Amino acid sequence: MHAGNKTHIAQKLSPRGVKQATYGETRAANIKKKLMKNKIKFEAATPANADQQSSIKTDTRAKINIARRQANRALNTDRLLALLRRETPKFFELAEVVGKWVWIQFDGKQPVTVTAVLSELGFHWNNKRQSWQHPCGLFRDQSVRFDPRRKYGSYFAADQKPA
């Protein structure tokens, strides 16, 4: 038998790590190779001026008045409802009072202009409850695990006071 055949048979019978060691490659070397291949593919796919293009990105969000937002977040429930009734009657019709907070829910995603108005009015998005919420001056450090509607009760403001 030739020495070359012995190596070949030993490689077939031995675990993968041993095979790699016989060729002088290690797991780390294989990982580096794959990373280099991916890097080369990525660099080939990006244009030469990619760094310049990424810095030119424009902010598509609607601008809001931060000072007004902060002032509105401190409003109590009655003052917020009066503001909604006066400035945004459609939001007033959707406003649900939960305890002392005000929630507004929509069926689907709203355009940027609507979310900007809600944000400026002092509302924030609650992803867990899928609603816009206003704390009415009562801020909490953490979320509650129960449904506030059950504990505090709720009603729609438009049902109490016609718009």
C-alpha positions in Angstrom: 0.0 0.0 0.0 1.1 3.5 -0.7 1.4 6.1 2.1 -1.1 8.3 0.2 -3.8 5.6 0.4 -3.3 5.2 4.2 -3.9 8.9 4.7 -7.0 8.8 2.5 -8.5 5.8 4.4 -7.7 7.4 7.7 -9.4 10.5 6.6 -12.6 8.6 5.6 -12.7 6.8 9.0 -11.8 9.7 11.2 -14.1 12.5 12.5 -14.3 15.8 10.7 -11.9 17.7 13.0 -9.1 15.2 12.3 -9.7 15.5 8.6 -9.3 19.2 8.8 -6.1 18.9 10.8 -4.5 16.7 8.3 -5.0 19.3 5.6 -3.6 22.0 7.9 -7.0 23.7 8.3 -8.8 24.4 11.5 -12.4 25.4 12.3 -11.2 29.0 12.9 -9.6 29.1 9.4 -12.8 27.9 7.8 -14.8 30.5 9.6 -12.4 33.2 8.5 -12.7 32.0 4.9 -16.5 32.2 5.0 -16.4 35.6 6.5 -14.1 36.9 3.8 -16.3 35.4 1.1 -19.3 37.2 2.6 -17.4 40.4 3.0 -16.3 40.3 -0.7 -19.9 39.6 -1.8 -21.2 42.5 0.3 -18.6 45.0 -0.9 -19.4 44.0 -4.5 -23.1 44.6 -3.9 -22.7 48.1 -2.4 -21.9 51.1 -4.6 -18.6 52.9 -4.2 -20.2 56.0 -2.6 -22.3 54.1 -0.1 -20.8 56.0 2.9 -21.8 59.3 1.3 -25.3 58.1 0.4 -26.0 56.9 4.0 -25.2 60.3 5.4 -27.6 62.0 3.1 -30.7 60.2 4.4 -33.6 62.5 5.1 -35.9 62.3 8.1 -39.4 61.5 6.8 -41.1 61.9 10.1 -43.4 64.9 10.6 -42.0 67.6 12.8 -43.7 68.2 16.2 -43.5 70.9 18.7 -41.7 69.3 21.6 -42.5 72.1 24.1 -46.2 71.8 23.3 -46.0 68.0 23.7 -44.5 68.3 27.1 -47.1 70.8 28.2 -49.9 68.6 26.9 -48.6 65.5 28.7 -49.1 67.3 32.0 -52.8 68.1 31.3 -55.4 66.4 33.4 -58.2 64.3 31.9 -60.8 67.0 31.7 -58.4 69.5 30.1 -57.2 67.0 27.6 -60.7 66.0 26.6 -61.6 69.7 26.1 -58.5 70.2 24.0 -59.4 67.1 21.8 -62.9 68.3 21.5 -61.8 71.8 20.4 -58.8 70.9 18.1 -59.4 67.4 16.9 -63.1 66.4 17.1 -62.4 63.1 15.3 -60.0 62.0 18.0 -62.4 63.2 20.6 -65.0 60.7 19.2 -62.5 57.9 19.5 -61.2 58.8 22.9 -61.7 56.2 25.6 -61.1 57.3 29.2 -59.5 54.4 31.2 -59.2 55.4 34.8 -57.6 58.8 34.5 -55.8 58.1 31.2 -57.1 58.6 27.7 -56.6 56.0 25.1 -57.2 56.2 21.3 -57.3 53.1 19.1 -57.5 52.7 15.4 -58.3 49.7 13.2 -55.1 50.0 11.2 -51.9 51.9 10.9 -52.3 55.6 10.6 -50.4 58.0 8.3 -47.5 60.0 9.7 -49.5 63.2 9.9 -52.0 61.6 12.3 -49.3 60.1 14.5 -47.5 63.4 14.6 -50.7 65.2 15.8 -51.2 62.6 18.5 -47.7 62.8 19.6 -47.9 66.6 19.8 -51.0 66.3 21.8 -49.0 64.3 24.4 -50.0 60.7 23.4 -47.5 57.9 23.2 -47.8 54.6 21.4 -48.3 51.5 23.6 -47.2 48.5 21.5 -48.5 45.9 23.9 -52.1 47.3 23.9 -51.9 48.6 20.3 -53.2 52.0 21.3 -52.2 55.7 21.7 -52.2 56.6 25.4 -52.1 59.8 27.3 -51.1 59.7 31.0 -53.0 62.9 31.9 -50.2 63.9 34.3 -50.2 60.5 36.0 -46.9 58.9 35.0 -45.9 55.3 35.8 -42.4 53.9 35.9 -43.5 50.4 34.9 -46.4 48.8 33.0 -49.1 46.9 34.8 -49.8 43.2 34.1 -53.6 43.5 34.4 -56.1 45.1 32.1 -56.7 48.7 33.4 -60.2 48.8 31.9 -61.3 46.1 34.4 -59.7 47.6 37.4 -60.5 51.3 36.8 -63.4 51.1 34.4 -63.7 52.9 31.1 -66.1 55.0 29.0 -66.0 56.8 25.7 -65.8 60.6 26.1 -68.1 61.3 23.2 -70.9 59.2 24.9 -70.7 61.5 27.9 -70.5 64.9 26.2 -71.8 65.2 22.6 -69.2 66.8 20.2 
